[in-house]
Amino acid sequence: MKFAKFSQKLSLWAGSPGTFMIALALIALWGISGPIFDFDDTWQLIINTSTTIITFLMVFVIQNTQNRDNDILHLKIDELVRATKDAHNALLSLDGLDLPQLEKLRQEYKKIGEGESLKLDEILPTQEQKPS
């Protein structure tokens, strides 16, 4: 099984309510077992080591899943830009630009948008205009 498919499935499982309940039960069990082990260093080391290892591994799984989701989102947006008549198709190749170039482009689009501000009071009712 590819890592991407594995991490997607693991991410879905890890984010489920059932997994949360299992983790909560394990922490409760660990807490209840404290008096049995006299709250000694080994007892504390078990939870510290377990959570550190799980967190370390989950960082890679989550990052892989986010990278995949990010790629999918970019492809969808690229298709929308490509299919829109008035869109600037040059924007499809922004991946090759560095941060200063992207910032300059963002400022240009901000200038374009300044003249196009929405009149929100016409779209959204104010507190006085809301029906009771």
KOLGU-4560 file (N, C-alpha, C; in nm, 3 decimals, padded with zeros to 5 digits):
<recs>
<n_xx: 00.085 n_yy: -00.118 n_zz: 00.000 ca_xx: 00.000 ca_yy: 00.000 ca_zz: 00.000 c_xx: 00.089 c_yy: 00.124 c_zz: 00.000 mol: A seq: 1 type: MET>
<n_xx: 00.055 n_yy: 00.222 n_zz: -00.083 ca_xx: 00.133 ca_yy: 00.344 ca_zz: -00.089 c_xx: 00.115 c_yy: 00.423 c_zz: 00.040 mol: A seq: 2 type: LYS>
<n_xx: 00.220 n_yy: 00.501 n_zz: 00.073 ca_xx: 00.215 ca_yy: 00.582 ca_zz: 00.196 c_xx: 00.099 c_yy: 00.681 c_zz: 00.193 mol: A seq: 3 type: PHE>
<n_xx: 00.073 n_yy: 00.740 n_zz: 00.075 ca_xx: -00.035 ca_yy: 00.839 ca_zz: 00.064 c_xx: -00.170 c_yy: 00.776 c_zz: 00.099 mol: A seq: 4 type: ALA>
<n_xx: -00.196 n_yy: 00.656 n_zz: 00.046 ca_xx: -00.322 ca_yy: 00.589 ca_zz: 00.074 c_xx: -00.330 c_yy: 00.548 c_zz: 00.222 mol: A seq: 5 type: LYS>
<n_xx: -00.217 n_yy: 00.498 n_zz: 00.274 ca_xx: -00.211 ca_yy: 00.459 ca_zz: 00.415 c_xx: -00.236 c_yy: 00.580 c_zz: 00.505 mol: A seq: 6 type: PHE>
<n_xx: -00.170 n_yy: 00.692 n_zz: 00.475 ca_xx: -00.184 ca_yy: 00.809 ca_zz: 00.561 c_xx: -00.325 c_yy: 00.868 c_zz: 00.552 mol: A seq: 7 type: SER>
<n_xx: -00.387 n_yy: 00.859 n_zz: 00.434 ca_xx: -00.524 ca_yy: 00.908 ca_zz: 00.420 c_xx: -00.619 c_yy: 00.827 c_zz: 00.508 mol: A seq: 8 type: GLN>
<n_xx: -00.604 n_yy: 00.694 n_zz: 00.503 ca_xx: -00.691 ca_yy: 00.608 ca_zz: 00.584 c_xx: -00.664 c_yy: 00.627 c_zz: 00.733 mol: A seq: 9 type: LYS>
<n_xx: -00.535 n_yy: 00.637 n_zz: 00.769 ca_xx: -00.499 ca_yy: 00.656 ca_zz: 00.909 c_xx: -00.549 c_yy: 00.790 c_zz: 00.960 mol: A seq: 10 type: LEU>
<n_xx: -00.540 n_yy: 00.892 n_zz: 00.876 ca_xx: -00.587 ca_yy: 01.025 ca_zz: 00.914 c_xx: -00.738 c_yy: 01.025 c_zz: 00.939 mol: A seq: 11 type: SER>
<n_xx: -00.812 n_yy: 00.957 n_zz: 00.851 ca_xx: -00.958 ca_yy: 00.945 ca_zz: 00.871 c_xx: -00.990 c_yy: 00.871 c_zz: 01.000 mol: A seq: 12 type: LEU>
<n_xx: -00.917 n_yy: 00.763 n_zz: 01.026 ca_xx: -00.939 ca_yy: 00.685 ca_zz: 01.148 c_xx: -00.902 c_yy: 00.767 c_zz: 01.272 mol: A seq: 13 type: TRP>
<n_xx: -00.786 n_yy: 00.834 n_zz: 01.266 ca_xx: -00.739 ca_yy: 00.910 ca_zz: 01.382 c_xx: -00.830 c_yy: 01.028 c_zz: 01.415 mol: A seq: 14 type: ALA>
<n_xx: -00.898 n_yy: 01.082 n_zz: 01.314 ca_xx: -00.987 ca_yy: 01.195 ca_zz: 01.338 c_xx: -01.129 c_yy: 01.157 c_zz: 01.372 mol: A seq: 15 type: GLY>
<n_xx: -01.155 n_yy: 01.030 n_zz: 01.390 ca_xx: -01.293 ca_yy: 00.987 ca_zz: 01.416 c_xx: -01.327 c_yy: 00.997 c_zz: 01.565 mol: A seq: 16 type: SER>
<n_xx: -01.455 n_yy: 01.011 n_zz: 01.596 ca_xx: -01.498 ca_yy: 01.017 ca_zz: 01.737 c_xx: -01.462 c_yy: 00.890 c_zz: 01.815 mol: A seq: 17 type: PRO>
<n_xx: -01.467 n_yy: 00.775 n_zz: 01.747 ca_xx: -01.434 ca_yy: 00.649 ca_zz: 01.815 c_xx: -01.290 c_yy: 00.646 c_zz: 01.861 mol: A seq: 18 type: GLY>
<n_xx: -01.200 n_yy: 00.695 n_zz: 01.777 ca_xx: -01.058 ca_yy: 00.698 ca_zz: 01.814 c_xx: -01.036 c_yy: 00.794 c_zz: 01.931 mol: A seq: 19 type: THR>
<n_xx: -01.107 n_yy: 00.906 n_zz: 01.928 ca_xx: -01.098 ca_yy: 01.000 ca_zz: 02.040 c_xx: -01.143 c_yy: 00.935 c_zz: 02.170 mol: A seq: 20 type: PHE>
<n_xx: -01.251 n_yy: 00.861 n_zz: 02.163 ca_xx: -01.303 ca_yy: 00.794 ca_zz: 02.284 c_xx: -01.204 c_yy: 00.688 c_zz: 02.333 mol: A seq: 21 type: MET>
<n_xx: -01.140 n_yy: 00.616 n_zz: 02.241 ca_xx: -01.038 ca_yy: 00.516 ca_zz: 02.280 c_xx: -00.922 c_yy: 00.585 c_zz: 02.350 mol: A seq: 22 type: ILE>
<n_xx: -00.876 n_yy: 00.696 n_zz: 02.293 ca_xx: -00.766 ca_yy: 00.770 ca_zz: 02.353 c_xx: -00.805 c_yy: 00.822 c_zz: 02.490 mol: A seq: 23 type: ALA>
<n_xx: -00.926 n_yy: 00.874 n_zz: 02.502 ca_xx: -00.975 ca_yy: 00.924 ca_zz: 02.631 c_xx: -00.981 c_yy: 00.811 c_zz: 02.735 mol: A seq: 24 type: LEU>
<n_xx: -01.028 n_yy: 00.694 n_zz: 02.692 ca_xx: -01.035 ca_yy: 00.579 ca_zz: 02.782 c_xx: -00.895 c_yy: 00.534 c_zz: 02.826 mol: A seq: 25 type: ALA>
<n_xx: -00.799 n_yy: 00.533 n_zz: 02.734 ca_xx: -00.663 ca_yy: 00.495 ca_zz: 02.769 c_xx: -00.601 c_yy: 00.593 c_zz: 02.869 mol: A seq: 26 type: LEU>
<n_xx: -00.627 n_yy: 00.721 n_zz: 02.850 ca_xx: -00.574 ca_yy: 00.821 ca_zz: 02.944 c_xx: -00.640 c_yy: 00.805 c_zz: 03.080 mol: A seq: 27 type: ILE>
<n_xx: -00.771 n_yy: 00.779 n_zz: 03.080 ca_xx: -00.841 ca_yy: 00.756 ca_zz: 03.208 c_xx: -00.786 c_yy: 00.632 c_zz: 03.278 mol: A seq: 28 type: ALA>
<n_xx: -00.765 n_yy: 00.526 n_zz: 03.201 ca_xx: -00.709 ca_yy: 00.403 ca_zz: 03.256 c_xx: -00.570 c_yy: 00.428 c_zz: 03.314 mol: A seq: 29 type: LEU>
<n_xx: -00.489 n_yy: 00.504 n_zz: 03.240 ca_xx: -00.355 ca_yy: 00.539 ca_zz: 03.289 c_xx: -00.366 c_yy: 00.620 c_zz: 03.419 mol: A seq: 30 type: TRP>
<n_xx: -00.457 n_yy: 00.716 n_zz: 03.423 ca_xx: -00.474 ca_yy: 00.798 ca_zz: 03.543 c_xx: -00.522 c_yy: 00.718 c_zz: 03.662 mol: A seq: 31 type: GLY>
<n_xx: -00.615 n_yy: 00.627 n_zz: 03.638 ca_xx: -00.667 ca_yy: 00.543 ca_zz: 03.746 c_xx: -00.560 c_yy: 00.448 c_zz: 03.798 mol: A seq: 32 type: ILE>
<n_xx: -00.470 n_yy: 00.406 n_zz: 03.710 ca_xx: -00.364 ca_yy: 00.313 ca_zz: 03.753 c_xx: -00.253 c_yy: 00.383 c_zz: 03.832 mol: A seq: 33 type: SER>
<n_xx: -00.256 n_yy: 00.513 n_zz: 03.841 ca_xx: -00.154 ca_yy: 00.588 ca_zz: 03.915 c_xx: -00.134 c_yy: 00.541 c_zz: 04.058 mol: A seq: 34 type: GLY>
<n_xx: -00.240 n_yy: 00.530 n_zz: 04.137 ca_xx: -00.222 ca_yy: 00.486 ca_zz: 04.277 c_xx: -00.166 c_yy: 00.344 c_zz: 04.287 mol: A seq: 35 type: PRO>
<n_xx: -00.198 n_yy: 00.258 n_zz: 04.191 ca_xx: -00.147 ca_yy: 00.121 ca_zz: 04.193 c_xx: 00.005 c_yy: 00.121 c_zz: 04.179 mol: A seq: 36 type: ILE>
<n_xx: 00.057 n_yy: 00.211 n_zz: 04.095 ca_xx: 00.201 ca_yy: 00.219 ca_zz: 04.072 c_xx: 00.268 c_yy: 00.329 c_zz: 04.155 mol: A seq: 37 type: PHE>
<n_xx: 00.195 n_yy: 00.381 n_zz: 04.254 ca_xx: 00.246 ca_yy: 00.486 ca_zz: 04.344 c_xx: 00.294 c_yy: 00.610 c_zz: 04.269 mol: A seq: 38 type: ASP>
<n_xx: 00.234 n_yy: 00.637 n_zz: 04.155 ca_xx: 00.269 ca_yy: 00.755 ca_zz: 04.074 c_xx: 00.419 c_yy: 00.767 c_zz: 04.052 mol: A seq: 39 type: PHE>
<n_xx: 00.486 n_yy: 00.655 n_zz: 04.034 ca_xx: 00.633 ca_yy: 00.659 ca_zz: 04.020 c_xx: 00.677 c_yy: 00.707 c_zz: 03.881 mol: A seq: 40 type: ASP>
<n_xx: 00.807 n_yy: 00.718 n_zz: 03.863 ca_xx: 00.862 ca_yy: 00.771 ca_zz: 03.739 c_xx: 00.828 c_yy: 00.684 c_zz: 03.618 mol: A seq: 41 type: ASP>
<n_xx: 00.828 n_yy: 00.553 n_zz: 03.634 ca_xx: 00.796 ca_yy: 00.463 ca_zz: 03.523 c_xx: 00.652 c_yy: 00.484 c_zz: 03.478 mol: A seq: 42 type: THR>
<n_xx: 00.563 n_yy: 00.503 n_zz: 03.573 ca_xx: 00.423 ca_yy: 00.528 ca_zz: 03.542 c_xx: 00.410 c_yy: 00.655 c_zz: 03.458 mol: A seq: 43 type: TRP>
<n_xx: 00.480 n_yy: 00.760 n_zz: 03.495 ca_xx: 00.477 ca_yy: 00.886 ca_zz: 03.421 c_xx: 00.545 c_yy: 00.872 c_zz: 03.284 mol: A seq: 44 type: GLN>
<n_xx: 00.653 n_yy: 00.794 n_zz: 03.282 ca_xx: 00.728 ca_yy: 00.774 ca_zz: 03.158 c_xx: 00.644 c_yy: 00.704 c_zz: 03.051 mol: A seq: 45 type: LEU>
<n_xx: 00.554 n_yy: 00.617 n_zz: 03.093 ca_xx: 00.468 ca_yy: 00.545 ca_zz: 02.998 c_xx: 00.384 c_yy: 00.643 c_zz: 02.917 mol: A seq: 46 type: ILE>
<n_xx: 00.316 n_yy: 00.736 n_zz: 02.984 ca_xx: 00.230 ca_yy: 00.830 ca_zz: 02.911 c_xx: 00.313 c_yy: 00.929 c_zz: 02.831 mol: A seq: 47 type: ILE>
<n_xx: 00.424 n_yy: 00.975 n_zz: 02.887 ca_xx: 00.509 ca_yy: 01.071 ca_zz: 02.816 c_xx: 00.566 c_yy: 01.011 c_zz: 02.688 mol: A seq: 48 type: ASN>
<n_xx: 00.619 n_yy: 00.892 n_zz: 02.698 ca_xx: 00.678 ca_yy: 00.826 ca_zz: 02.582 c_xx: 00.572 c_yy: 00.792 c_zz: 02.478 mol: A seq: 49 type: THR>
<n_xx: 00.461 n_yy: 00.739 n_zz: 02.523 ca_xx: 00.352 ca_yy: 00.702 ca_zz: 02.430 c_xx: 00.302 c_yy: 00.822 c_zz: 02.351 mol: A seq: 50 type: SER>
<n_xx: 00.272 n_yy: 00.929 n_zz: 02.421 ca_xx: 00.219 ca_yy: 01.047 ca_zz: 02.352 c_xx: 00.324 c_yy: 01.111 c_zz: 02.261 mol: A seq: 51 type: THR>
<n_xx: 00.449 n_yy: 01.109 n_zz: 02.301 ca_xx: 00.554 ca_yy: 01.166 ca_zz: 02.217 c_xx: 00.569 c_yy: 01.088 c_zz: 02.087 mol: A seq: 52 type: THR>
<n_xx: 00.570 n_yy: 00.957 n_zz: 02.096 ca_xx: 00.585 ca_yy: 00.872 ca_zz: 01.977 c_xx: 00.464 c_yy: 00.890 c_zz: 01.884 mol: A seq: 53 type: ILE>
<n_xx: 00.344 n_yy: 00.887 n_zz: 01.940 ca_xx: 00.224 ca_yy: 00.902 ca_zz: 01.859 c_xx: 00.221 c_yy: 01.039 c_zz: 01.791 mol: A seq: 54 type: ILE>
<n_xx: 00.254 n_yy: 01.143 n_zz: 01.865 ca_xx: 00.256 ca_yy: 01.279 ca_zz: 01.809 c_xx: 00.359 c_yy: 01.289 c_zz: 01.697 mol: A seq: 55 type: THR>
<n_xx: 00.477 n_yy: 01.236 n_zz: 01.718 ca_xx: 00.584 ca_yy: 01.240 ca_zz: 01.618 c_xx: 00.539 c_yy: 01.174 c_zz: 01.488 mol: A seq: 56 type: PHE>
<n_xx: 00.480 n_yy: 01.056 n_zz: 01.498 ca_xx: 00.436 ca_yy: 00.984 ca_zz: 01.378 c_xx: 00.317 c_yy: 01.051 c_zz: 01.310 mol: A seq: 57 type: LEU>
<n_xx: 00.226 n_yy: 01.104 n_zz: 01.390 ca_xx: 00.107 ca_yy: 01.167 ca_zz: 01.333 c_xx: 00.141 c_yy: 01.295 c_zz: 01.257 mol: A seq: 58 type: MET>
<n_xx: 00.249 n_yy: 01.363 n_zz: 01.292 ca_xx: 00.290 ca_yy: 01.483 ca_zz: 01.220 c_xx: 00.312 c_yy: 01.449 c_zz: 01.073 mol: A seq: 59 type: VAL>
<n_xx: 00.378 n_yy: 01.339 n_zz: 01.044 ca_xx: 00.405 ca_yy: 01.299 ca_zz: 00.906 c_xx: 00.278 c_yy: 01.258 c_zz: 00.834 mol: A seq: 60 type: PHE>
<n_xx: 00.191 n_yy: 01.188 n_zz: 00.904 ca_xx: 00.065 ca_yy: 01.144 ca_zz: 00.843 c_xx: -00.021 c_yy: 01.266 c_zz: 00.809 mol: A seq: 61 type: VAL>
<n_xx: -00.034 n_yy: 01.358 n_zz: 00.903 ca_xx: -00.116 ca_yy: 01.477 ca_zz: 00.882 c_xx: -00.057 c_yy: 01.563 c_zz: 00.770 mol: A seq: 62 type: ILE>
<n_xx: 00.075 n_yy: 01.580 n_zz: 00.770 ca_xx: 00.139 ca_yy: 01.661 ca_zz: 00.666 c_xx: 00.117 c_yy: 01.600 c_zz: 00.528 mol: A seq: 63 type: GLN>
<n_xx: 00.127 n_yy: 01.469 n_zz: 00.518 ca_xx: 00.104 ca_yy: 01.402 ca_zz: 00.390 c_xx: -00.039 c_yy: 01.424 c_zz: 00.343 mol: A seq: 64 type: ASN>
<n_xx: -00.133 n_yy: 01.411 n_zz: 00.434 ca_xx: -00.274 ca_yy: 01.430 ca_zz: 00.401 c_xx: -00.300 c_yy: 01.575 c_zz: 00.360 mol: A seq: 65 type: THR>
<n_xx: -00.242 n_yy: 01.670 n_zz: 00.431 ca_xx: -00.261 ca_yy: 01.811 ca_zz: 00.396 c_xx: -00.198 c_yy: 01.843 c_zz: 00.261 mol: A seq: 66 type: GLN>
<n_xx: -00.081 n_yy: 01.787 n_zz: 00.233 ca_xx: -00.018 ca_yy: 01.810 ca_zz: 00.102 c_xx: -00.108 c_yy: 01.760 c_zz: -00.010 mol: A seq: 67 type: ASN>
<n_xx: -00.165 n_yy: 01.642 n_zz: 00.008 ca_xx: -00.254 ca_yy: 01.584 ca_zz: -00.092 c_xx: -00.378 c_yy: 01.671 c_zz: -00.109 mol: A seq: 68 type: ARG>
<n_xx: -00.440 n_yy: 01.710 n_zz: 00.000 ca_xx: -00.560 ca_yy: 01.794 ca_zz: -00.007 c_xx: -00.528 c_yy: 01.929 c_zz: -00.072 mol: A seq: 69 type: ASP>
<n_xx: -00.411 n_yy: 01.984 n_zz: -00.041 ca_xx: -00.368 ca_yy: 02.110 ca_zz: -00.098 c_xx: -00.349 c_yy: 02.097 c_zz: -00.250 mol: A seq: 70 type: ASN>
<n_xx: -00.287 n_yy: 01.988 n_zz: -00.293 ca_xx: -00.268 ca_yy: 01.964 ca_zz: -00.436 c_xx: -00.403 c_yy: 01.952 c_zz: -00.508 mol: A seq: 71 type: ASP>
<n_xx: -00.496 n_yy: 01.881 n_zz: -00.448 ca_xx: -00.629 ca_yy: 01.864 ca_zz: -00.508 c_xx: -00.699 c_yy: 02.000 c_zz: -00.520 mol: A seq: 72 type: ILE>
<n_xx: -00.692 n_yy: 02.079 n_zz: -00.414 ca_xx: -00.755 ca_yy: 02.211 ca_zz: -00.416 c_xx: -00.694 c_yy: 02.300 c_zz: -00.524 mol: A seq: 73 type: LEU>
<n_xx: -00.563 n_yy: 02.297 n_zz: -00.537 ca_xx: -00.496 ca_yy: 02.377 ca_zz: -00.640 c_xx: -00.537 c_yy: 02.333 c_zz: -00.780 mol: A seq: 74 type: HIS>
<n_xx: -00.549 n_yy: 02.204 n_zz: -00.801 ca_xx: -00.591 ca_yy: 02.155 ca_zz: -00.933 c_xx: -00.734 c_yy: 02.201 c_zz: -00.966 mol: A seq: 75 type: LEU>
<n_xx: -00.820 n_yy: 02.198 n_zz: -00.867 ca_xx: -00.958 ca_yy: 02.243 ca_zz: -00.889 c_xx: -00.961 c_yy: 02.392 c_zz: -00.921 mol: A seq: 76 type: LYS>
<n_xx: -00.886 n_yy: 02.470 n_zz: -00.847 ca_xx: -00.881 ca_yy: 02.615 ca_zz: -00.872 c_xx: -00.818 c_yy: 02.642 c_zz: -01.008 mol: A seq: 77 type: ILE>
<n_xx: -00.712 n_yy: 02.570 n_zz: -01.041 ca_xx: -00.649 ca_yy: 02.586 ca_zz: -01.173 c_xx: -00.750 c_yy: 02.561 c_zz: -01.285 mol: A seq: 78 type: ASP>
<n_xx: -00.832 n_yy: 02.458 n_zz: -01.269 ca_xx: -00.932 ca_yy: 02.428 ca_zz: -01.371 c_xx: -01.035 c_yy: 02.540 c_zz: -01.380 mol: A seq: 79 type: GLU>
<n_xx: -01.075 n_yy: 02.597 n_zz: -01.268 ca_xx: -01.170 ca_yy: 02.708 ca_zz: -01.271 c_xx: -01.110 c_yy: 02.830 c_zz: -01.340 mol: A seq: 80 type: LEU>
<n_xx: -00.985 n_yy: 02.860 n_zz: -01.311 ca_xx: -00.917 ca_yy: 02.972 ca_zz: -01.376 c_xx: -00.906 c_yy: 02.946 c_zz: -01.526 mol: A seq: 81 type: VAL>
<n_xx: -00.868 n_yy: 02.825 n_zz: -01.562 ca_xx: -00.851 ca_yy: 02.790 ca_zz: -01.703 c_xx: -00.983 c_yy: 02.801 c_zz: -01.779 mol: A seq: 82 type: ARG>
<n_xx: -01.092 n_yy: 02.761 n_zz: -01.715 ca_xx: -01.222 ca_yy: 02.756 ca_zz: -01.782 c_xx: -01.292 c_yy: 02.892 c_zz: -01.785 mol: A seq: 83 type: ALA>
<n_xx: -01.246 n_yy: 02.988 n_zz: -01.708 ca_xx: -01.309 ca_yy: 03.120 ca_zz: -01.704 c_xx: -01.251 c_yy: 03.209 c_zz: -01.813 mol: A seq: 84 type: THR>
<n_xx: -01.336 n_yy: 03.266 n_zz: -01.897 ca_xx: -01.292 ca_yy: 03.344 ca_zz: -02.012 c_xx: -01.204 c_yy: 03.463 c_zz: -01.973 mol: A seq: 85 type: LYS>
<n_xx: -01.246 n_yy: 03.540 n_zz: -01.874 ca_xx: -01.175 ca_yy: 03.663 ca_zz: -01.840 c_xx: -01.060 c_yy: 03.642 c_zz: -01.742 mol: A seq: 86 type: ASP>
<n_xx: -01.034 n_yy: 03.519 n_zz: -01.703 ca_xx: -00.927 ca_yy: 03.492 ca_zz: -01.606 c_xx: -00.791 c_yy: 03.507 c_zz: -01.672 mol: A seq: 87 type: ALA>
<n_xx: -00.693 n_yy: 03.539 n_zz: -01.591 ca_xx: -00.555 ca_yy: 03.548 ca_zz: -01.638 c_xx: -00.492 c_yy: 03.410 c_zz: -01.630 mol: A seq: 88 type: HIS>
<n_xx: -00.480 n_yy: 03.342 n_zz: -01.742 ca_xx: -00.426 ca_yy: 03.206 ca_zz: -01.744 c_xx: -00.282 c_yy: 03.201 c_zz: -01.696 mol: A seq: 89 type: ASN>
<n_xx: -00.212 n_yy: 03.313 n_zz: -01.696 ca_xx: -00.075 ca_yy: 03.316 ca_zz: -01.645 c_xx: -00.072 c_yy: 03.281 c_zz: -01.496 mol: A seq: 90 type: ALA>
<n_xx: -00.183 n_yy: 03.299 n_zz: -01.428 ca_xx: -00.189 ca_yy: 03.267 ca_zz: -01.285 c_xx: -00.179 c_yy: 03.118 c_zz: -01.259 mol: A seq: 91 type: LEU>
<n_xx: -00.197 n_yy: 03.037 n_zz: -01.361 ca_xx: -00.186 ca_yy: 02.893 ca_zz: -01.344 c_xx: -00.044 c_yy: 02.849 c_zz: -01.312 mol: A seq: 92 type: LEU>
<n_xx: 00.054 n_yy: 02.934 n_zz: -01.338 ca_xx: 00.194 ca_yy: 02.896 ca_zz: -01.315 c_xx: 00.257 c_yy: 02.973 c_zz: -01.199 mol: A seq: 93 type: SER>
<n_xx: 00.180 n_yy: 03.005 n_zz: -01.099 ca_xx: 00.232 ca_yy: 03.080 ca_zz: -00.984 c_xx: 00.325 c_yy: 02.997 c_zz: -00.896 mol: A seq: 94 type: LEU>
<n_xx: 00.324 n_yy: 02.867 n_zz: -00.910 ca_xx: 00.405 ca_yy: 02.780 ca_zz: -00.825 c_xx: 00.554 c_yy: 02.811 c_zz: -00.836 mol: A seq: 95 type: ASP>
<n_xx: 00.597 n_yy: 02.863 n_zz: -00.951 ca_xx: 00.740 ca_yy: 02.890 ca_zz: -00.972 c_xx: 00.787 c_yy: 03.023 c_zz: -00.918 mol: A seq: 96 type: GLY>
<n_xx: 00.696 n_yy: 03.106 n_zz: -00.867 ca_xx: 00.734 ca_yy: 03.237 ca_zz: -00.817 c_xx: 00.787 c_yy: 03.229 c_zz: -00.674 mol: A seq: 97 type: LEU>
<n_xx: 00.877 n_yy: 03.320 n_zz: -00.640 ca_xx: 00.927 ca_yy: 03.326 ca_zz: -00.503 c_xx: 00.839 c_yy: 03.421 c_zz: -00.422 mol: A seq: 98 type: ASP>
<n_xx: 00.866 n_yy: 03.430 n_zz: -00.291 ca_xx: 00.781 ca_yy: 03.509 ca_zz: -00.202 c_xx: 00.769 c_yy: 03.656 c_zz: -00.240 mol: A seq: 99 type: LEU>
<n_xx: 00.880 n_yy: 03.726 n_zz: -00.271 ca_xx: 00.865 ca_yy: 03.868 ca_zz: -00.311 c_xx: 00.779 c_yy: 03.886 c_zz: -00.436 mol: A seq: 100 type: PRO>
<n_xx: 00.792 n_yy: 03.795 n_zz: -00.533 ca_xx: 00.711 ca_yy: 03.805 ca_zz: -00.654 c_xx: 00.563 c_yy: 03.782 c_zz: -00.623 mol: A seq: 101 type: GLN>
<n_xx: 00.535 n_yy: 03.684 n_zz: -00.537 ca_xx: 00.396 ca_yy: 03.658 ca_zz: -00.497 c_xx: 00.337 c_yy: 03.776 c_zz: -00.421 mol: A seq: 102 type: LEU>
<n_xx: 00.417 n_yy: 03.838 n_zz: -00.336 ca_xx: 00.370 ca_yy: 03.954 ca_zz: -00.259 c_xx: 00.340 c_yy: 04.071 c_zz: -00.352 mol: A seq: 103 type: GLU>
<n_xx: 00.423 n_yy: 04.092 n_zz: -00.452 ca_xx: 00.401 ca_yy: 04.199 ca_zz: -00.549 c_xx: 00.270 c_yy: 04.174 c_zz: -00.625 mol: A seq: 104 type: LYS>
<n_xx: 00.249 n_yy: 04.050 n_zz: -00.667 ca_xx: 00.127 ca_yy: 04.014 ca_zz: -00.737 c_xx: 00.005 c_yy: 04.032 c_zz: -00.647 mol: A seq: 105 type: LEU>
<n_xx: 00.018 n_yy: 03.994 n_zz: -00.521 ca_xx: -00.092 ca_yy: 04.011 ca_zz: -00.426 c_xx: -00.128 c_yy: 04.158 c_zz: -00.410 mol: A seq: 106 type: ARG>
<n_xx: -00.027 n_yy: 04.244 n_zz: -00.404 ca_xx: -00.051 ca_yy: 04.388 ca_zz: -00.393 c_xx: -00.123 c_yy: 04.442 c_zz: -00.517 mol: A seq: 107 type: GLN>
<n_xx: -00.086 n_yy: 04.391 n_zz: -00.634 ca_xx: -00.152 ca_yy: 04.432 ca_zz: -00.759 c_xx: -00.300 c_yy: 04.396 c_zz: -00.755 mol: A seq: 108 type: GLU>
<n_xx: -00.330 n_yy: 04.274 n_zz: -00.711 ca_xx: -00.470 ca_yy: 04.232 ca_zz: -00.703 c_xx: -00.545 c_yy: 04.308 c_zz: -00.594 mol: A seq: 109 type: TYR>
<n_xx: -00.475 n_yy: 04.346 n_zz: -00.491 ca_xx: -00.538 ca_yy: 04.426 ca_zz: -00.386 c_xx: -00.578 c_yy: 04.562 c_zz: -00.442 mol: A seq: 110 type: LYS>
<n_xx: -00.491 n_yy: 04.621 n_zz: -00.525 ca_xx: -00.523 ca_yy: 04.750 ca_zz: -00.588 c_xx: -00.644 c_yy: 04.736 c_zz: -00.679 mol: A seq: 111 type: LYS>
<n_xx: -00.650 n_yy: 04.627 n_zz: -00.755 ca_xx: -00.763 ca_yy: 04.603 ca_zz: -00.844 c_xx: -00.892 c_yy: 04.593 c_zz: -00.762 mol: A seq: 112 type: ILE>
<n_xx: -00.885 n_yy: 04.524 n_zz: -00.650 ca_xx: -01.003 ca_yy: 04.502 ca_zz: -00.567 c_xx: -01.049 c_yy: 04.622 c_zz: -00.487 mol: A seq: 113 type: GLY>
<n_xx: -00.960 n_yy: 04.721 n_zz: -00.467 ca_xx: -00.998 ca_yy: 04.837 ca_zz: -00.387 c_xx: -01.113 c_yy: 04.915 c_zz: -00.450 mol: A seq: 114 type: GLU>
<n_xx: -01.117 n_yy: 04.924 n_zz: -00.580 ca_xx: -01.224 ca_yy: 04.995 ca_zz: -00.648 c_xx: -01.351 c_yy: 04.914 c_zz: -00.658 mol: A seq: 115 type: GLY>
<n_xx: -01.346 n_yy: 04.790 n_zz: -00.619 ca_xx: -01.460 ca_yy: 04.699 ca_zz: -00.634 c_xx: -01.520 c_yy: 04.658 c_zz: -00.500 mol: A seq: 116 type: GLU>
<n_xx: -01.508 n_yy: 04.743 n_zz: -00.399 ca_xx: -01.557 ca_yy: 04.704 ca_zz: -00.267 c_xx: -01.709 c_yy: 04.687 c_zz: -00.268 mol: A seq: 117 type: SER>
<n_xx: -01.754 n_yy: 04.589 n_zz: -00.196 ca_xx: -01.897 ca_yy: 04.561 ca_zz: -00.185 c_xx: -01.960 c_yy: 04.655 c_zz: -00.084 mol: A seq: 118 type: LEU>
<n_xx: -02.082 n_yy: 04.689 n_zz: -00.110 ca_xx: -02.156 ca_yy: 04.769 ca_zz: -00.013 c_xx: -02.230 c_yy: 04.669 c_zz: 00.075 mol: A seq: 119 type: LYS>
<n_xx: -02.165 n_yy: 04.632 n_zz: 00.184 ca_xx: -02.219 ca_yy: 04.525 ca_zz: 00.268 c_xx: -02.353 c_yy: 04.562 c_zz: 00.330 mol: A seq: 120 type: LEU>
<n_xx: -02.377 n_yy: 04.691 n_zz: 00.353 ca_xx: -02.504 ca_yy: 04.729 ca_zz: 00.414 c_xx: -02.622 c_yy: 04.703 c_zz: 00.318 mol: A seq: 121 type: ASP>
<n_xx: -02.595 n_yy: 04.694 n_zz: 00.188 ca_xx: -02.701 ca_yy: 04.660 ca_zz: 00.093 c_xx: -02.725 c_yy: 04.508 c_zz: 00.089 mol: A seq: 122 type: GLU>
<n_xx: -02.620 n_yy: 04.432 n_zz: 00.121 ca_xx: -02.629 ca_yy: 04.286 ca_zz: 00.115 c_xx: -02.673 c_yy: 04.228 c_zz: 00.249 mol: A seq: 123 type: ILE>
<n_xx: -02.608 n_yy: 04.273 n_zz: 00.356 ca_xx: -02.637 ca_yy: 04.222 ca_zz: 00.490 c_xx: -02.717 c_yy: 04.324 c_zz: 00.568 mol: A seq: 124 type: LEU>
<n_xx: -02.826 n_yy: 04.284 n_zz: 00.628 ca_xx: -02.902 ca_yy: 04.379 ca_zz: 00.709 c_xx: -02.826 c_yy: 04.417 c_zz: 00.835 mol: A seq: 125 type: PRO>
<n_xx: -02.836 n_yy: 04.542 n_zz: 00.874 ca_xx: -02.772 ca_yy: 04.587 ca_zz: 00.998 c_xx: -02.860 c_yy: 04.547 c_zz: 01.115 mol: A seq: 126 type: THR>
<n_xx: -02.812 n_yy: 04.573 n_zz: 01.236 ca_xx: -02.887 ca_yy: 04.534 ca_zz: 01.356 c_xx: -03.026 c_yy: 04.596 c_zz: 01.357 mol: A seq: 127 type: GLN>
<n_xx: -03.038 n_yy: 04.723 n_zz: 01.312 ca_xx: -03.168 ca_yy: 04.789 ca_zz: 01.314 c_xx: -03.264 c_yy: 04.730 c_zz: 01.211 mol: A seq: 128 type: GLU>
<n_xx: -03.207 n_yy: 04.679 n_zz: 01.100 ca_xx: -03.290 ca_yy: 04.630 ca_zz: 00.991 c_xx: -03.333 c_yy: 04.485 c_zz: 01.007 mol: A seq: 129 type: GLN>
<n_xx: -03.271 n_yy: 04.412 n_zz: 01.102 ca_xx: -03.304 ca_yy: 04.270 ca_zz: 01.119 c_xx: -03.448 c_yy: 04.255 c_zz: 01.167 mol: A seq: 130 type: LYS>
<n_xx: -03.522 n_yy: 04.161 n_zz: 01.107 ca_xx: -03.659 ca_yy: 04.138 ca_zz: 01.154 c_xx: -03.659 c_yy: 04.072 c_zz: 01.290 mol: A seq: 131 type: PRO>
<n_xx: -03.759 n_yy: 04.106 n_zz: 01.371 ca_xx: -03.764 ca_yy: 04.048 ca_zz: 01.507 c_xx: -03.838 c_yy: 03.921 c_zz: 01.510 mol: A seq: 132 type: SER>
</recs>
